[in-house]
Amino acid sequence: MAKEKIRDLATFYELPLKQRKAIMLMFPGNLTQEKIIADLQVASSTFYNWKTHEQFRKAQQEYNHYMLIDLTPEAIVTMRKLLHAKSEMVRFNAAKDILDRSMTVSTLEDAQQRKANADAAMAEAKLADMQDNKDDQMDALTNMMLKLAKNVPKDDQNDD
């Protein structure tokens, strides 16, 4: 488990401790940047500078993704419970959210499959086109050689 976490958060663990702490404090979204800067005891320019670096942003994405994956099972259980809530609006919104998310995954998988099929069809069409061009070129070359052969004088005609 620990090895998987380290692998999933490789860029995150490459950062210095204060930068990792900044990312962890930023995740919930309930702290102001000023509060995070005060907690870290760094200059505001340092904090804003960290946020502009690609490695910091990548580490933040890794951390957010990891944390959201960790929360997904709990969120699903909560949504399932909301399907039985007293409020019709809460039940409706829970059902709609679940359906929207499941269709998004299904639609994405379908789109990926359609793209793969289209790419394969295009490759086959290009191959067929190349074969047709090769055949056309061979026909043109054969016709040219026949015309040339007709125009070449025979050996006995050169004796004049």
C-alpha positions as CSV (number, residue, x, y, z in Angstrom):
1,M,0.0,0.0,0.0
2,A,2.8,2.4,0.9
3,K,4.7,1.6,-2.3
4,E,1.6,2.3,-4.3
5,K,1.1,5.6,-2.6
6,I,4.7,6.7,-3.1
7,R,4.4,5.7,-6.8
8,D,1.1,7.5,-7.3
9,L,2.6,10.6,-5.6
10,A,6.1,10.5,-7.0
11,T,6.3,14.2,-8.0
12,F,4.6,15.2,-4.7
13,Y,7.3,13.4,-2.7
14,E,10.1,15.0,-4.7
15,L,9.1,18.4,-3.3
16,P,10.5,19.9,-0.1
17,L,8.3,19.3,3.0
18,K,7.0,22.9,3.2
19,Q,5.8,22.7,-0.4
20,R,4.1,19.3,0.3
21,K,2.4,20.9,3.3
22,A,1.2,23.8,1.2
23,I,-0.4,21.4,-1.2
24,M,-2.1,19.5,1.6
25,L,-3.4,22.7,3.1
26,M,-4.7,23.9,-0.3
27,F,-6.6,20.7,-1.0
28,P,-9.7,21.2,1.1
29,G,-10.2,24.7,-0.2
30,N,-11.3,26.1,3.1
31,L,-8.2,28.1,3.9
32,T,-7.2,31.5,2.5
33,Q,-3.8,31.8,0.9
34,E,-2.9,34.2,3.6
35,K,-3.7,31.6,6.3
36,I,-1.7,29.0,4.4
37,I,1.3,31.4,4.1
38,A,1.1,32.1,7.8
39,D,0.9,28.4,8.7
40,L,3.9,27.7,6.6
41,Q,5.8,30.7,7.8
42,V,7.0,31.7,4.3
43,A,7.0,34.9,2.4
44,S,3.9,35.4,0.2
45,S,6.3,35.9,-2.8
46,T,7.8,32.4,-2.0
47,F,4.3,30.8,-1.9
48,Y,3.2,32.5,-5.2
49,N,6.5,31.5,-6.8
50,W,5.9,27.8,-5.8
51,K,2.5,27.9,-7.5
52,T,4.1,29.0,-10.8
53,H,6.5,26.0,-11.0
54,E,5.4,23.1,-13.2
55,Q,6.6,20.5,-10.7
56,F,4.6,22.1,-7.9
57,R,1.4,22.1,-10.1
58,K,2.0,18.5,-11.2
59,A,2.5,17.5,-7.6
60,Q,-0.7,19.3,-6.6
61,Q,-2.6,17.5,-9.4
62,E,-1.2,14.1,-8.2
63,Y,-2.2,14.9,-4.6
64,N,-5.7,16.1,-5.5
65,H,-6.3,13.0,-7.7
66,Y,-5.0,10.7,-5.0
67,M,-7.2,12.3,-2.3
68,L,-10.3,12.2,-4.6
69,I,-9.8,8.6,-5.4
70,D,-9.6,7.9,-1.7
71,L,-12.8,9.7,-1.1
72,T,-14.7,8.2,-4.0
73,P,-16.1,5.1,-2.1
74,E,-17.4,7.2,0.7
75,A,-19.0,9.6,-1.8
76,I,-20.7,6.7,-3.5
77,V,-22.1,5.4,-0.2
78,T,-23.4,8.9,0.6
79,M,-25.1,9.2,-2.8
80,R,-26.7,5.8,-2.4
81,K,-28.1,6.8,1.0
82,L,-29.4,10.0,-0.6
83,L,-31.4,7.9,-3.0
84,H,-33.7,7.1,0.0
85,A,-33.9,10.6,1.5
86,K,-37.2,12.1,2.5
87,S,-36.9,15.0,0.1
88,E,-37.9,14.3,-3.4
89,M,-35.5,16.9,-4.7
90,V,-32.5,15.3,-2.8
91,R,-33.5,11.9,-4.2
92,F,-33.8,13.4,-7.7
93,N,-30.5,15.2,-7.6
94,A,-28.7,12.1,-6.2
95,A,-30.2,9.9,-8.9
96,K,-29.4,12.4,-11.6
97,D,-25.8,12.8,-10.5
98,I,-25.2,9.1,-10.4
99,L,-26.7,8.6,-13.9
100,D,-24.8,11.6,-15.3
101,R,-21.5,10.2,-14.0
102,S,-22.2,6.6,-15.1
103,M,-23.2,7.8,-18.6
104,T,-20.1,10.0,-18.8
105,V,-17.9,7.0,-18.1
106,S,-19.8,4.9,-20.6
107,T,-19.9,7.6,-23.2
108,L,-16.2,8.2,-22.8
109,E,-15.5,4.4,-23.3
110,D,-17.8,4.4,-26.3
111,A,-16.1,7.4,-27.8
112,Q,-12.7,5.8,-27.3
113,Q,-13.9,2.7,-29.0
114,R,-15.3,4.6,-31.9
115,K,-12.0,6.5,-32.3
116,A,-10.0,3.3,-32.3
117,N,-12.4,1.9,-35.0
118,A,-12.2,5.0,-37.1
119,D,-8.4,5.0,-36.8
120,A,-8.3,1.4,-37.9
121,A,-10.6,2.1,-40.8
122,M,-8.5,5.1,-41.9
123,A,-5.3,3.0,-41.8
124,E,-7.0,0.3,-43.9
125,A,-8.2,2.9,-46.4
126,K,-4.7,4.4,-46.7
127,L,-3.3,1.0,-47.3
128,A,-5.9,0.3,-50.0
129,D,-5.2,3.7,-51.6
130,M,-1.5,3.0,-51.6
131,Q,-2.1,-0.4,-53.2
132,D,-4.4,1.2,-55.8
133,N,-1.7,3.9,-56.5
134,K,0.9,1.1,-56.9
135,D,-1.4,-0.7,-59.3
136,D,-2.1,2.5,-61.3
137,Q,1.6,3.3,-61.5
138,M,2.4,-0.2,-62.7
139,D,-0.4,0.1,-65.4
140,A,1.0,3.5,-66.5
141,L,4.5,2.1,-66.7
142,T,3.4,-0.9,-68.7
143,N,1.5,1.3,-71.1
144,M,4.5,3.6,-71.5
145,M,6.8,0.6,-72.2
146,L,4.3,-0.7,-74.8
147,K,4.2,2.6,-76.6
148,L,8.0,2.8,-76.5
149,A,8.3,-0.7,-77.8
150,K,6.0,0.2,-80.8
151,N,8.2,3.2,-81.6
152,V,11.5,1.5,-81.4
153,P,12.7,0.5,-84.9
154,K,13.4,-3.2,-85.5
155,D,17.0,-4.3,-86.2
156,D,16.4,-4.7,-89.9
157,Q,15.0,-1.2,-90.2
158,N,18.3,0.3,-88.9
159,D,20.3,-1.2,-91.8
160,D,19.1,1.4,-94.3
